[in-house]
């Protein structure tokens, strides 16, 4: 790539009139037929002007030379096909998905669900239920039979019959004949979302409407509601009461002996380390992770702990797992919504709540750009796709070209049968829990439609939203420049040290750094995530630890870049103070750094 590829139009513009006299959308220059506008250069120049220490480079013409070098490197990266590499596409897609959340309305829906979850978390409900099993893979006849059965049971419950007795008689939940379907108290995220929603929508003493979950059809009765208590931190010493032929002591006697040692002044943590048979907590002096009601598998243990005062130590008592002595360390108040917001959003992004977010976003895209369903995927794919797809052995070439009809249209894009076939070919090797081809195809078509709609929206965003286009373009170019420098200079240096020395001698003047900084840049469209990252940096956490803490498989909260940057580099936030330490947060048109 050399400067002769730059269109003569650039020379004419610079030579005849000031740059800012041009209209924003006027083409400033072209590189390999790719147009670069006056507006793009002006935005980068004004953004980075305060960072440029060299007065000569602050002049427009001189800064333009830097800008051209920057764009030539990007063009060279594309010429080498670096924008098609899997590593580049994976990294870029992560950032694109994270940045686009604020533009595709996903954030609004997610926050509404997070607020709903927080409000529910302030209360616990006591529920019993009756379940009639019904899988989504059942035949229509079996599904209808299950629905009719639960409807008849509900009629009996509404007539005044004892709900728990009905559960013992009819419910297909394991152990229902013993428990009467009683689930005790629970709160948000303890049950699948449709069940949870019905529980919170049903009044105390009432029998609910029928609700469908992945387990089948349910009805429930709400017996009580109470404010939820905060979590607690406790330590315990446990002696199991399981039969063990290797033991030569009675569990109850052993716990009483330990309690006597405790009363004689031996430290609780020392006794836990020495005698507790919960080895996971024993090594920490018996200390358990903080927990709330309903999170342990022992109701007796929870009830005992919640009845205690801080710094109180219990007498020995028996739970479902054995004998315990408990010391209550701390009672934690329920955090505010703002304190829990990020964790709530992460949980919303999982499970059935995520389907609500996806459905809402998909409908918004359809309404905005226009959506038209042309053909039903099912008849052809039911015929052409066999059960072998569940083992990842289906061949997409089985879709005849003459039957490649339009599935749907979104905006000006037509989506064909072959597009869905290619999607199936790509996805079939991923592990699946489906045992039915019909249910698998249904789930995959939903995923295909979601991916296609989102892909279309992202393409339109760069055309319609100047702010989004600017941010995503800078990140795209930054990744490509890193890759082209890495593959052409840094990696080659490892294998050609003599050549590197000779080249350096010939171009020694070109290798003189201007003022530079070694820095880590953390950025996100979510200001709260950047604030959390800044605090963790100040606490001494590494970048990798921060990414592990704030990012998940399904949601990227922050993007982190580390390197050495010249002052004035477009990748550095405008107006940043060049001094050692963790900076304040800078807002670059919605991109917080």
C-alpha positions, 0 to 999 in steps of 0.5 A: 500500500502506498500513497499513490493510491490516494485519490487526486481529489484529496490534493485538490481539496487541500490545495484550494480551500480550508478543510472546514469550509467543506461540507461534512459529507464531502469526500476528503480522500479515497483509499482503494475506492473507499471514501473518507469524509471531511466529517470523519477527519474533523471528528477525530482531529477535534477529539484528539487535539488536546492530547497532541503536545507537539505544536506542529502536529496540532496544525490541520495539515500536519495532523492530516498526515498522521490521519492518512498514515492511520488509514493506510494501515487500515487499508493494508490490513484489509488488503492482507485479509486480516479483517476475515480472520476468525480471531479478528471477527470474534473480538470485533463481534464481542465488542459490536454486541456489547456496544449495540445493546444501547441502540437495539433497545435490549438495555431498556427491556433488560432493566425493566426485568431487573427492576421487577426482579429486585421488587420481587426479591424484597418479599418471599412467598409460601407456595404449594403446587400440583404438577402434571408432567408434559414435555414440549416434545409431547404430541398434541394429544398428550399435551391436551390430555395433560391440560385437561387433567390439571384443569379438572384438578383446579376445579376441585381445588376451587370447590374448596377441597384441601389443596395439599391433599389434592397434591398428594393424590394427583401431583406427578412431582416426585415425593408429592405424596409425602410433601403435599406439593409444599415448596415452603418460602421462596423468592426471585430466581428460585423457580423458573420464571413463568412459575415465579411470575404466577406465584407473585401474581396470586393473592394469599389464600387463592388458587392460581391460574394454570401455568405452563413451564418446561416441566409441565402444567402447574396450579398453585396455592399461595399460603403466605407472604413475608418481607425477605431478610438479608443474607447472613455470614456464619461459621459452623462445626459439623459432625455427620450422622451417616453410618461409617464403619471406620468411625469409633465414636458416636456423632452426638457425643463427639459434637457435645465434646467439641462444644465443651472444648468451646465453652472451655475457651478453645477458639471456634475456628481452631475446633472447626479446622480440627474436628468439622467434617465439612472439609470445604468450610473447615479449612476456613475455620468453619466459615461458610459463604454468605447465604439467604433463606432458601439457598441451602438444602437444610431448612432446619439449619437456616431456621436456626441461623436466622433465629440467632443474634450476631456473635451468638454461638449455638448449642449443638443441634441436628439438621438433615445432614448431621450435628452442628454448632453455629456461630453467627458472624454477620447479618447483611442488609438487603442491598439497594437496586443500584448496588445489585443492578449489574448482577441482576442484569447478568441474571436476567440475561440467563434463563427464560427471562432472556427469551423475553428480552430477545422477543421484545427486541425482535419485534421492535426490529420487525416494526421499524424496518418492516417484516414479511413472512413469505413461507413456512420453514417446517414442511420442507425442513421436516422432509429433508432433515433427519434425526441425524442432525441431532448427532451433527451429521446432516448435510445442508446440500440436501436442500434442492436449489429449485426449492430455495424459496424466500422465508421472510423479508426484513427491510430490503433483505430477502432471507432464503431457505438456503440461509437457514440450511447453512445456519443448521449446518454450522450449528449442528455440531454444538452440544444439544439436549434435544431428543426430538428433531421437531423441537430442535428445528423449532428452537434453531429457527428461532435462533436463526431469525434472531441472528438474522434480524440483529445482523440486519439492524447492526448493518443499518445502524452504521448507516443511520446512527452517526454516533454508533458508526463513529465508535464502531469504526474506530474500534474496527480500525484499531483492531486491524492496525494492531493485527497488521503491525503484529503480523508484519513487524512484531511477529517477524521480528521474532524470526528475523532478528538480523533483518530487523537490525539492518532495517533499524540501521537504515531507518533509525530516525523513524524509530524515535518515539514521541512522548508516550504512555504505557496504559490500559484502556477500559471502555464500555457503553455502560458507565456503571461497568466502567466505574466498577472496573475503575474501582477494581483497578484501584483495589489492585486487581489485574485486567484479566481478573476484572474481565473475569469479574464483569464479563460473562459468556452471554454478556460482555460488559467491558473491553480492555486494551493494553499497550504503549501509546503516543500522546495524541493517539486516536485510541486514547480518550480526549483530554486525558491527564497524562499522569501515573495512576487510574484516571477519571472516566471520560465520555466519548460520545456514549463510549465511557473510558 
